[in-house]
Amino acid sequence: MVLADLGRKIRNAIGKLGQSTVINEEELDLMLKEVCTALIESDVHIRLVKQLKDNVKKMAVKRSRSENLSRKSLKI
């Protein structure tokens, strides 16, 4: 039950993000907040949640730089 609920929340958060063709930093932060909240509610250790969030942000910034985009405009 907990895993199904967690999966649903993560799918919903990522699905909202996936509907956009251009993703800005604000939208990315909102998605990460929803995913992190779902993970914490499912008793995932806070350090792991923070590590995941930091890694996703780093990858997004790295990708935006490699595509010569500003940090506020990340294409998917």
Backbone atoms as SQL, in Angstrom:
CREATE TABLE atoms (id INTEGER PRIMARY KEY, chain TEXT, resi INTEGER, resn TEXT, atom TEXT, x REAL, y REAL, z REAL);
INSERT INTO atoms VALUES
  (1, 'A', 1, 'MET', 'N', 0.821, -1.192, 0.000),
  (2, 'A', 1, 'MET', 'CA', 0.000, 0.000, 0.000),
  (3, 'A', 1, 'MET', 'C', 0.867, 1.260, 0.000),
  (4, 'A', 2, 'VAL', 'N', 1.878, 1.283, 0.855),
  (5, 'A', 2, 'VAL', 'CA', 2.756, 2.450, 0.935),
  (6, 'A', 2, 'VAL', 'C', 3.515, 2.636, -0.372),
  (7, 'A', 3, 'LEU', 'N', 4.019, 1.541, -0.937),
  (8, 'A', 3, 'LEU', 'CA', 4.774, 1.636, -2.190),
  (9, 'A', 3, 'LEU', 'C', 3.889, 2.088, -3.349),
  (10, 'A', 4, 'ALA', 'N', 2.671, 1.616, -3.379),
  (11, 'A', 4, 'ALA', 'CA', 1.753, 2.026, -4.446),
  (12, 'A', 4, 'ALA', 'C', 1.455, 3.517, -4.347),
  (13, 'A', 5, 'ASP', 'N', 1.252, 3.994, -3.126),
  (14, 'A', 5, 'ASP', 'CA', 0.987, 5.417, -2.910),
  (15, 'A', 5, 'ASP', 'C', 2.207, 6.256, -3.275),
  (16, 'A', 6, 'LEU', 'N', 3.379, 5.791, -2.888),
  (17, 'A', 6, 'LEU', 'CA', 4.621, 6.486, -3.224),
  (18, 'A', 6, 'LEU', 'C', 4.797, 6.556, -4.741),
  (19, 'A', 7, 'GLY', 'N', 4.589, 5.445, -5.404),
  (20, 'A', 7, 'GLY', 'CA', 4.713, 5.409, -6.858),
  (21, 'A', 7, 'GLY', 'C', 3.748, 6.354, -7.544),
  (22, 'A', 8, 'ARG', 'N', 2.531, 6.407, -7.045),
  (23, 'A', 8, 'ARG', 'CA', 1.515, 7.301, -7.617),
  (24, 'A', 8, 'ARG', 'C', 1.933, 8.760, -7.458),
  (25, 'A', 9, 'LYS', 'N', 2.416, 9.115, -6.283),
  (26, 'A', 9, 'LYS', 'CA', 2.825, 10.502, -6.033),
  (27, 'A', 9, 'LYS', 'C', 4.017, 10.900, -6.898),
  (28, 'A', 10, 'ILE', 'N', 4.973, 10.002, -7.044),
  (29, 'A', 10, 'ILE', 'CA', 6.146, 10.300, -7.865),
  (30, 'A', 10, 'ILE', 'C', 5.748, 10.411, -9.335),
  (31, 'A', 11, 'ARG', 'N', 4.910, 9.493, -9.810),
  (32, 'A', 11, 'ARG', 'CA', 4.440, 9.563, -11.200),
  (33, 'A', 11, 'ARG', 'C', 3.698, 10.871, -11.469),
  (34, 'A', 12, 'ASN', 'N', 2.850, 11.280, -10.520),
  (35, 'A', 12, 'ASN', 'CA', 2.103, 12.526, -10.693),
  (36, 'A', 12, 'ASN', 'C', 3.039, 13.729, -10.774),
  (37, 'A', 13, 'ALA', 'N', 4.030, 13.772, -9.889),
  (38, 'A', 13, 'ALA', 'CA', 4.968, 14.901, -9.872),
  (39, 'A', 13, 'ALA', 'C', 5.774, 14.958, -11.162),
  (40, 'A', 14, 'ILE', 'N', 6.276, 13.827, -11.597),
  (41, 'A', 14, 'ILE', 'CA', 7.077, 13.785, -12.822),
  (42, 'A', 14, 'ILE', 'C', 6.189, 14.008, -14.044),
  (43, 'A', 15, 'GLY', 'N', 4.970, 13.514, -13.988),
  (44, 'A', 15, 'GLY', 'CA', 4.033, 13.711, -15.094),
  (45, 'A', 15, 'GLY', 'C', 3.721, 15.176, -15.340),
  (46, 'A', 16, 'LYS', 'N', 3.548, 15.941, -14.263),
  (47, 'A', 16, 'LYS', 'CA', 3.306, 17.380, -14.401),
  (48, 'A', 16, 'LYS', 'C', 4.481, 18.043, -15.104),
  (49, 'A', 17, 'LEU', 'N', 5.669, 17.642, -14.724),
  (50, 'A', 17, 'LEU', 'CA', 6.876, 18.211, -15.323),
  (51, 'A', 17, 'LEU', 'C', 7.000, 17.789, -16.782),
  (52, 'A', 18, 'GLY', 'N', 6.627, 16.565, -17.065),
  (53, 'A', 18, 'GLY', 'CA', 6.750, 16.032, -18.417),
  (54, 'A', 18, 'GLY', 'C', 5.799, 16.639, -19.425),
  (55, 'A', 19, 'GLN', 'N', 4.782, 17.330, -18.959),
  (56, 'A', 19, 'GLN', 'CA', 3.824, 17.951, -19.870),
  (57, 'A', 19, 'GLN', 'C', 4.364, 19.230, -20.499),
  (58, 'A', 20, 'SER', 'N', 5.434, 19.771, -19.933),
  (59, 'A', 20, 'SER', 'CA', 6.027, 21.000, -20.465),
  (60, 'A', 20, 'SER', 'C', 7.115, 20.670, -21.475),
  (61, 'A', 21, 'THR', 'N', 7.250, 21.529, -22.479),
  (62, 'A', 21, 'THR', 'CA', 8.342, 21.336, -23.434),
  (63, 'A', 21, 'THR', 'C', 9.606, 22.033, -22.958),
  (64, 'A', 22, 'VAL', 'N', 9.444, 23.120, -22.224),
  (65, 'A', 22, 'VAL', 'CA', 10.573, 23.824, -21.626),
  (66, 'A', 22, 'VAL', 'C', 10.346, 23.871, -20.130),
  (67, 'A', 23, 'ILE', 'N', 11.351, 23.473, -19.384),
  (68, 'A', 23, 'ILE', 'CA', 11.236, 23.403, -17.931),
  (69, 'A', 23, 'ILE', 'C', 12.165, 24.434, -17.321),
  (70, 'A', 24, 'ASN', 'N', 11.589, 25.328, -16.519),
  (71, 'A', 24, 'ASN', 'CA', 12.431, 26.307, -15.850),
  (72, 'A', 24, 'ASN', 'C', 12.785, 25.818, -14.445),
  (73, 'A', 25, 'GLU', 'N', 13.633, 26.564, -13.792),
  (74, 'A', 25, 'GLU', 'CA', 14.129, 26.154, -12.477),
  (75, 'A', 25, 'GLU', 'C', 13.005, 26.070, -11.446),
  (76, 'A', 26, 'GLU', 'N', 12.032, 26.953, -11.546),
  (77, 'A', 26, 'GLU', 'CA', 10.911, 26.955, -10.610),
  (78, 'A', 26, 'GLU', 'C', 10.088, 25.669, -10.734),
  (79, 'A', 27, 'GLU', 'N', 9.817, 25.242, -11.953),
  (80, 'A', 27, 'GLU', 'CA', 9.059, 24.006, -12.179),
  (81, 'A', 27, 'GLU', 'C', 9.835, 22.788, -11.693),
  (82, 'A', 28, 'LEU', 'N', 11.141, 22.796, -11.929),
  (83, 'A', 28, 'LEU', 'CA', 11.986, 21.700, -11.459),
  (84, 'A', 28, 'LEU', 'C', 11.973, 21.631, -9.934),
  (85, 'A', 29, 'ASP', 'N', 12.072, 22.785, -9.285),
  (86, 'A', 29, 'ASP', 'CA', 12.051, 22.826, -7.823),
  (87, 'A', 29, 'ASP', 'C', 10.720, 22.325, -7.268),
  (88, 'A', 30, 'LEU', 'N', 9.624, 22.689, -7.926),
  (89, 'A', 30, 'LEU', 'CA', 8.304, 22.233, -7.487),
  (90, 'A', 30, 'LEU', 'C', 8.189, 20.714, -7.597),
  (91, 'A', 31, 'MET', 'N', 8.655, 20.156, -8.713),
  (92, 'A', 31, 'MET', 'CA', 8.619, 18.707, -8.892),
  (93, 'A', 31, 'MET', 'C', 9.473, 18.016, -7.837),
  (94, 'A', 32, 'LEU', 'N', 10.675, 18.541, -7.601),
  (95, 'A', 32, 'LEU', 'CA', 11.558, 17.941, -6.600),
  (96, 'A', 32, 'LEU', 'C', 10.941, 18.013, -5.209),
  (97, 'A', 33, 'LYS', 'N', 10.269, 19.105, -4.907),
  (98, 'A', 33, 'LYS', 'CA', 9.615, 19.239, -3.603),
  (99, 'A', 33, 'LYS', 'C', 8.534, 18.172, -3.431),
  (100, 'A', 34, 'GLU', 'N', 7.739, 17.959, -4.465),
  (101, 'A', 34, 'GLU', 'CA', 6.680, 16.949, -4.397),
  (102, 'A', 34, 'GLU', 'C', 7.265, 15.545, -4.241),
  (103, 'A', 35, 'VAL', 'N', 8.311, 15.247, -5.000),
  (104, 'A', 35, 'VAL', 'CA', 8.946, 13.929, -4.914),
  (105, 'A', 35, 'VAL', 'C', 9.576, 13.739, -3.539),
  (106, 'A', 36, 'CYS', 'N', 10.277, 14.745, -3.056),
  (107, 'A', 36, 'CYS', 'CA', 10.931, 14.641, -1.749),
  (108, 'A', 36, 'CYS', 'C', 9.908, 14.478, -0.629),
  (109, 'A', 37, 'THR', 'N', 8.817, 15.215, -0.713),
  (110, 'A', 37, 'THR', 'CA', 7.756, 15.084, 0.288),
  (111, 'A', 37, 'THR', 'C', 7.189, 13.669, 0.288),
  (112, 'A', 38, 'ALA', 'N', 6.953, 13.119, -0.885),
  (113, 'A', 38, 'ALA', 'CA', 6.432, 11.752, -0.988),
  (114, 'A', 38, 'ALA', 'C', 7.410, 10.747, -0.390),
  (115, 'A', 39, 'LEU', 'N', 8.694, 10.926, -0.662),
  (116, 'A', 39, 'LEU', 'CA', 9.705, 10.011, -0.120),
  (117, 'A', 39, 'LEU', 'C', 9.776, 10.100, 1.400),
  (118, 'A', 40, 'ILE', 'N', 9.752, 11.312, 1.929),
  (119, 'A', 40, 'ILE', 'CA', 9.815, 11.488, 3.382),
  (120, 'A', 40, 'ILE', 'C', 8.572, 10.907, 4.045),
  (121, 'A', 41, 'GLU', 'N', 7.406, 11.106, 3.441),
  (122, 'A', 41, 'GLU', 'CA', 6.168, 10.531, 3.978),
  (123, 'A', 41, 'GLU', 'C', 6.212, 9.009, 3.979),
  (124, 'A', 42, 'SER', 'N', 7.019, 8.434, 3.094),
  (125, 'A', 42, 'SER', 'CA', 7.158, 6.976, 3.014),
  (126, 'A', 42, 'SER', 'C', 8.335, 6.474, 3.839),
  (127, 'A', 43, 'ASP', 'N', 8.832, 7.321, 4.726),
  (128, 'A', 43, 'ASP', 'CA', 9.903, 6.972, 5.670),
  (129, 'A', 43, 'ASP', 'C', 11.251, 6.709, 5.018),
  (130, 'A', 44, 'VAL', 'N', 11.524, 7.351, 3.894),
  (131, 'A', 44, 'VAL', 'CA', 12.861, 7.288, 3.310),
  (132, 'A', 44, 'VAL', 'C', 13.729, 8.239, 4.121),
  (133, 'A', 45, 'HIS', 'N', 14.947, 7.817, 4.426),
  (134, 'A', 45, 'HIS', 'CA', 15.841, 8.609, 5.262),
  (135, 'A', 45, 'HIS', 'C', 16.087, 9.973, 4.625),
  (136, 'A', 46, 'ILE', 'N', 16.044, 11.006, 5.456),
  (137, 'A', 46, 'ILE', 'CA', 16.163, 12.383, 4.975),
  (138, 'A', 46, 'ILE', 'C', 17.473, 12.626, 4.229),
  (139, 'A', 47, 'ARG', 'N', 18.551, 11.979, 4.651),
  (140, 'A', 47, 'ARG', 'CA', 19.839, 12.158, 3.960),
  (141, 'A', 47, 'ARG', 'C', 19.777, 11.633, 2.528),
  (142, 'A', 48, 'LEU', 'N', 19.091, 10.519, 2.335),
  (143, 'A', 48, 'LEU', 'CA', 18.944, 9.974, 0.984),
  (144, 'A', 48, 'LEU', 'C', 18.091, 10.887, 0.109),
  (145, 'A', 49, 'VAL', 'N', 17.060, 11.447, 0.705),
  (146, 'A', 49, 'VAL', 'CA', 16.185, 12.359, -0.032),
  (147, 'A', 49, 'VAL', 'C', 16.969, 13.602, -0.450),
  (148, 'A', 50, 'LYS', 'N', 17.743, 14.146, 0.474),
  (149, 'A', 50, 'LYS', 'CA', 18.554, 15.327, 0.165),
  (150, 'A', 50, 'LYS', 'C', 19.587, 15.011, -0.910),
  (151, 'A', 51, 'GLN', 'N', 20.207, 13.849, -0.816),
  (152, 'A', 51, 'GLN', 'CA', 21.203, 13.449, -1.810),
  (153, 'A', 51, 'GLN', 'C', 20.560, 13.330, -3.197),
  (154, 'A', 52, 'LEU', 'N', 19.391, 12.729, -3.265),
  (155, 'A', 52, 'LEU', 'CA', 18.671, 12.616, -4.533),
  (156, 'A', 52, 'LEU', 'C', 18.368, 13.992, -5.112),
  (157, 'A', 53, 'LYS', 'N', 17.839, 14.870, -4.276),
  (158, 'A', 53, 'LYS', 'CA', 17.499, 16.223, -4.724),
  (159, 'A', 53, 'LYS', 'C', 18.732, 16.959, -5.243),
  (160, 'A', 54, 'ASP', 'N', 19.820, 16.885, -4.496),
  (161, 'A', 54, 'ASP', 'CA', 21.061, 17.554, -4.908),
  (162, 'A', 54, 'ASP', 'C', 21.588, 16.993, -6.226),
  (163, 'A', 55, 'ASN', 'N', 21.536, 15.676, -6.372),
  (164, 'A', 55, 'ASN', 'CA', 22.024, 15.043, -7.603),
  (165, 'A', 55, 'ASN', 'C', 21.193, 15.440, -8.820),
  (166, 'A', 56, 'VAL', 'N', 19.889, 15.492, -8.655),
  (167, 'A', 56, 'VAL', 'CA', 19.014, 15.884, -9.769),
  (168, 'A', 56, 'VAL', 'C', 19.298, 17.329, -10.165),
  (169, 'A', 57, 'LYS', 'N', 19.450, 18.207, -9.176),
  (170, 'A', 57, 'LYS', 'CA', 19.742, 19.617, -9.468),
  (171, 'A', 57, 'LYS', 'C', 21.078, 19.752, -10.198),
  (172, 'A', 58, 'LYS', 'N', 22.099, 19.021, -9.730),
  (173, 'A', 58, 'LYS', 'CA', 23.418, 19.081, -10.370),
  (174, 'A', 58, 'LYS', 'C', 23.343, 18.610, -11.815),
  (175, 'A', 59, 'MET', 'N', 22.626, 17.522, -12.041),
  (176, 'A', 59, 'MET', 'CA', 22.505, 16.993, -13.400),
  (177, 'A', 59, 'MET', 'C', 21.761, 17.972, -14.303),
  (178, 'A', 60, 'ALA', 'N', 20.738, 18.621, -13.773),
  (179, 'A', 60, 'ALA', 'CA', 19.977, 19.584, -14.567),
  (180, 'A', 60, 'ALA', 'C', 20.845, 20.779, -14.943),
  (181, 'A', 61, 'VAL', 'N', 21.630, 21.261, -13.998),
  (182, 'A', 61, 'VAL', 'CA', 22.515, 22.392, -14.279),
  (183, 'A', 61, 'VAL', 'C', 23.581, 21.984, -15.286),
  (184, 'A', 62, 'LYS', 'N', 24.145, 20.801, -15.093),
  (185, 'A', 62, 'LYS', 'CA', 25.177, 20.316, -16.011),
  (186, 'A', 62, 'LYS', 'C', 24.609, 20.182, -17.422),
  (187, 'A', 63, 'ARG', 'N', 23.421, 19.638, -17.519),
  (188, 'A', 63, 'ARG', 'CA', 22.793, 19.457, -18.829),
  (189, 'A', 63, 'ARG', 'C', 22.484, 20.799, -19.482),
  (190, 'A', 64, 'SER', 'N', 22.001, 21.742, -18.695),
  (191, 'A', 64, 'SER', 'CA', 21.679, 23.053, -19.267),
  (192, 'A', 64, 'SER', 'C', 22.933, 23.746, -19.772),
  (193, 'A', 65, 'ARG', 'N', 24.033, 23.585, -19.076),
  (194, 'A', 65, 'ARG', 'CA', 25.291, 24.196, -19.511),
  (195, 'A', 65, 'ARG', 'C', 25.814, 23.516, -20.767),
  (196, 'A', 66, 'SER', 'N', 25.674, 22.214, -20.844),
  (197, 'A', 66, 'SER', 'CA', 26.176, 21.500, -22.021),
  (198, 'A', 66, 'SER', 'C', 25.371, 21.833, -23.273),
  (199, 'A', 67, 'GLU', 'N', 24.155, 22.281, -23.084),
  (200, 'A', 67, 'GLU', 'CA', 23.302, 22.662, -24.216),
  (201, 'A', 67, 'GLU', 'C', 23.307, 24.169, -24.439),
  (202, 'A', 68, 'ASN', 'N', 24.215, 24.879, -23.744),
  (203, 'A', 68, 'ASN', 'CA', 24.343, 26.329, -23.860),
  (204, 'A', 68, 'ASN', 'C', 23.043, 27.052, -23.539),
  (205, 'A', 69, 'LEU', 'N', 22.370, 26.618, -22.494),
  (206, 'A', 69, 'LEU', 'CA', 21.141, 27.255, -22.043),
  (207, 'A', 69, 'LEU', 'C', 21.401, 27.930, -20.706),
  (208, 'A', 70, 'SER', 'N', 20.555, 28.843, -20.342),
  (209, 'A', 70, 'SER', 'CA', 20.678, 29.458, -19.028),
  (210, 'A', 70, 'SER', 'C', 20.180, 28.477, -17.972),
  (211, 'A', 71, 'ARG', 'N', 20.547, 28.717, -16.722),
  (212, 'A', 71, 'ARG', 'CA', 20.120, 27.833, -15.638),
  (213, 'A', 71, 'ARG', 'C', 18.611, 27.849, -15.474),
  (214, 'A', 72, 'LYS', 'N', 17.945, 28.895, -15.902),
  (215, 'A', 72, 'LYS', 'CA', 16.505, 28.999, -15.708),
  (216, 'A', 72, 'LYS', 'C', 15.704, 28.407, -16.858),
  (217, 'A', 73, 'SER', 'N', 16.371, 27.880, -17.848),
  (218, 'A', 73, 'SER', 'CA', 15.671, 27.321, -19.004),
  (219, 'A', 73, 'SER', 'C', 16.276, 25.971, -19.354),
  (220, 'A', 74, 'LEU', 'N', 15.678, 24.911, -18.844),
  (221, 'A', 74, 'LEU', 'CA', 16.183, 23.562, -19.063),
  (222, 'A', 74, 'LEU', 'C', 15.254, 22.837, -20.024),
  (223, 'A', 75, 'LYS', 'N', 15.780, 22.371, -21.135),
  (224, 'A', 75, 'LYS', 'CA', 14.958, 21.628, -22.094),
  (225, 'A', 75, 'LYS', 'C', 15.011, 20.150, -21.774),
  (226, 'A', 76, 'ILE', 'N', 13.899, 19.484, -22.010),
  (227, 'A', 76, 'ILE', 'CA', 13.859, 18.029, -21.852),
  (228, 'A', 76, 'ILE', 'C', 13.806, 17.421, -23.218);
